[in-house]
Amino acid sequence: MMEQSILDNRIRVVTKKMVGVRSISLGFLMAAGPMDEAEDRGGVAHLTEHLMFDGTERRDAEEIARMMDTTGGQVGGFTSRDYTCFTATVLDDYRTYLIDLMGDILLNSQFADYAVHQEKETIIRELSAQLDRPDVCAHERLKSHIWRGHPLGRPIGGAITSVAGLQQKDVIQFFQENYQPRRLIIAAAGNVNHQDLVTNVADAFWMMPDDGRADAQPVRPVFHGGVTVECKGVSHVYFSIALQAAPYTAAERYLIHLFTAILGGGMSSRLFRKLRQELGMVYEITAEYQAYRDDGVIVIEGSTTPELLHPVLSQILLEVKGMALQMLPILEEELWIAKMQLKGQHIIAQENSHTCMSSLATQAFYFNRFIDSAEMLDQIQQVDLERMNTITANILTNGLLHSAIALVGPSCEQVCNTAVFEKMLRDFQ
């Protein structure tokens, strides 16, 4: 059973009791992230997340690390494009212990100047390492191209130059302005009693005052199509194709997930069968629906040799256009396989307390309500073939009109001639 309580300072506590487990997974989702950064302070949200474990008024970094290790579980944090989250999976014996620790961290982190400097260096090394991964470069280049001028288009970790310029005062300002109780969702799944958890949270977070303000309404970004290319010292070319789709909360979200499973979601998908098994042009090819609060995108990614790049991209766009025009409609068996794939993945994931906790937190963040497994599975099952083909055609027609390609590959004519690929996009629109 899923339950929710809202504390006096507007912190939301959401729980799901799981029978037969001794663990509890806790998530502290703060609705603050890259979307809240000033344009010249890219990466400050990610840097703040890193610094949360580097010392408070009561505990230094060593003591915090020792406390986390003694739980015998996993404790960490991550920054997404829409929010920041701190997570832990521990034995139920450590629930109170961990909530007290996280309360201290989220209320009393010091952000010492030496710690800011150290974490900046760590993040800069992390960003530098990503430059050695052409697949990551292609993906980030795509996002920065299609959503340029909007926070969604910025790298989550920031750029090396922007991170290098961050100072202690920037972190403190970001923390004070954005780490507010109205933005905090505390989710728990596993061996948890809802009222006991509410009491623990109230005890640990009562000093987090509500400032009474409301958050500004988000602005949906403008999608920019076209082609962007980066030449690097690599032998293969890595491509990332974007088709504009719907935001996270769209009514057709399950249908889009089914479509991407059919297009490039596994070994039975259309693109894998065609480009890998029949033509041998790629080693790996994927399609995924990546959705956020303000926009969404269907991303098709893979790699090939420079001489095969043009025919590979042509095959991908031919498949998408054929589905948009219903010349290559989705078949009953394809839809059945995709449904089984999505339902199976969901059911398996719900056996894990960490995944359940993540679902609770993100549902509270995006929908402000719970979507239980029965409702989700029913929504997937209810998608019939006629509706699937009709709505897919509408989505893809719009997606082809708002599409982009990012390429990272060697400096050669097959890769660097952007005019060829821009014409290719126009021809398929």
MOWO-V210118 format. One record per pair of residues at least 24 apart in sequence whose ideal C-beta (glycine too) atoms are under 7 Angstrom apart, sorted by the first residue. I is the first residue (numbers start at 1). J is the second residue. If there is no record, write none. Layout:
# MOWO-V210118
<<I,J> <I,J>>
This chain:
# MOWO-V210118
<<2,360> <2,370> <2,372> <3,194> <5,198> <7,201> <7,202> <9,181> <9,208> <9,209> <9,210> <10,181> <10,182> <10,210> <11,181> <11,184> <11,186> <11,201> <11,205> <12,185> <12,364> <13,186> <13,197> <13,198> <13,201> <14,185> <14,187> <14,360> <14,364> <15,188> <15,192> <15,194> <15,197> <16,189> <16,356> <16,360> <17,192> <18,189> <18,190> <18,191> <18,353> <18,356> <21,190> <21,191> <21,353> <22,91> <22,92> <22,191> <23,89> <23,90> <23,91> <23,92> <23,190> <23,191> <23,353> <24,90> <24,92> <24,95> <24,188> <24,190> <24,191> <24,192> <24,353> <25,89> <25,188> <25,189> <25,190> <25,353> <25,354> <25,357> <26,87> <26,88> <26,98> <26,188> <26,357> <27,85> <27,87> <27,187> <27,357> <27,358> <27,361> <28,85> <28,86> <28,102> <28,106> <28,184> <28,186> <29,83> <29,85> <29,185> <29,187> <29,361> <29,365> <30,83> <30,84> <30,179> <30,183> <30,184> <31,83> <31,183> <31,365> <32,83> <32,84> <32,178> <32,179> <32,183> <33,79> <33,80> <33,81> <33,82> <33,83> <33,84> <34,81> <34,151> <34,154> <34,156> <35,81> <35,82> <35,151> <36,178> <37,151> <40,162> <41,162> <41,166> <41,170> <42,154> <42,158> <42,159> <42,162> <43,123> <43,157> <43,158> <43,162> <43,163> <43,166> <44,166> <44,170> <44,171> <44,174> <45,79> <45,84> <45,174> <46,79> <46,123> <46,156> <46,157> <46,158> <47,119> <47,120> <47,123> <47,163> <47,166> <47,171> <48,171> <48,174> <48,175> <49,77> <49,79> <49,84> <50,119> <50,123> <51,109> <51,111> <51,115> <51,116> <51,119> <51,171> <52,77> <52,86> <52,105> <52,109> <53,105> <54,112> <54,115> <54,119> <55,110> <55,112> <55,115> <56,104> <56,105> <56,108> <56,109> <56,110> <57,108> <57,110> <58,104> <58,108> <59,104> <67,101> <71,98> <79,156> <80,156> <81,152> <81,156> <81,292> <82,292> <82,293> <83,365> <85,361> <87,354> <89,353> <89,354> <92,190> <92,191> <95,200> <96,200> <99,200> <99,201> <99,204> <100,204> <103,204> <103,205> <106,179> <107,207> <107,208> <111,168> <111,171> <111,172> <111,175> <113,168> <116,168> <116,171> <120,163> <120,164> <120,166> <123,157> <123,163> <124,160> <124,163> <124,164> <126,157> <127,157> <127,160> <127,163> <128,160> <134,232> <134,234> <134,238> <134,408> <135,238> <135,303> <137,230> <137,408> <138,238> <138,239> <138,240> <138,406> <138,407> <138,408> <139,240> <139,301> <141,228> <141,230> <141,406> <141,408> <142,240> <142,242> <142,404> <142,406> <145,224> <145,228> <145,404> <145,406> <146,223> <146,224> <146,242> <146,297> <146,404> <147,221> <148,224> <150,221> <152,221> <152,292> <152,294> <152,295> <180,211> <181,205> <181,208> <181,210> <182,210> <185,361> <185,364> <185,365> <187,357> <187,360> <187,361> <187,364> <188,357> <189,353> <189,356> <189,357> <189,360> <190,353> <218,293> <218,294> <220,294> <220,295> <221,294> <221,295> <223,402> <224,404> <225,402> <225,403> <225,404> <225,425> <226,404> <226,422> <227,404> <227,405> <227,418> <227,421> <227,422> <227,425> <228,406> <229,407> <229,415> <229,416> <229,418> <230,408> <231,409> <231,410> <231,411> <231,415> <231,416> <232,408> <234,409> <234,410> <235,410> <236,303> <236,304> <236,305> <236,409> <237,303> <237,304> <237,306> <237,309> <237,407> <237,409> <237,410> <237,415> <238,303> <238,408> <238,409> <239,301> <239,302> <239,303> <239,313> <239,405> <239,407> <240,299> <240,301> <240,406> <241,299> <241,300> <241,316> <241,403> <241,405> <242,297> <242,299> <242,403> <242,404> <243,297> <243,298> <243,396> <243,399> <243,400> <243,403> <244,297> <244,398> <244,399> <244,402> <245,289> <245,296> <245,297> <245,298> <245,395> <245,399> <246,296> <247,291> <247,292> <247,293> <247,294> <247,295> <247,296> <248,291> <248,292> <248,293> <248,296> <248,366> <249,366> <249,367> <250,296> <252,391> <253,291> <254,379> <254,380> <254,383> <255,383> <255,388> <255,391> <256,289> <256,298> <256,395> <257,289> <257,342> <258,335> <258,338> <258,339> <258,342> <258,383> <258,388> <259,392> <260,287> <260,288> <260,289> <260,298> <261,338> <261,341> <261,342> <262,330> <262,334> <262,338> <263,287> <264,300> <265,341> <266,341> <268,337> <270,319> <271,316> <271,319> <274,315> <275,312> <275,315> <281,308> <281,311> <281,312> <282,312> <293,366> <298,399> <306,409> <306,410> <306,412> <306,414> <306,415> <307,414> <309,414> <309,415> <310,414> <313,405> <313,421> <313,424> <314,424> <317,424> <317,428> <320,396> <320,400> <321,400> <321,428> <323,392> <323,396> <324,393> <324,396> <324,397> <324,400> <326,389> <326,393> <329,389> <330,385> <330,388> <330,389> <330,392> <332,385> <335,385> <335,388> <339,380> <339,381> <342,380> <343,377> <343,380> <346,373> <346,376> <346,377> <400,428> <400,429> <401,429>>
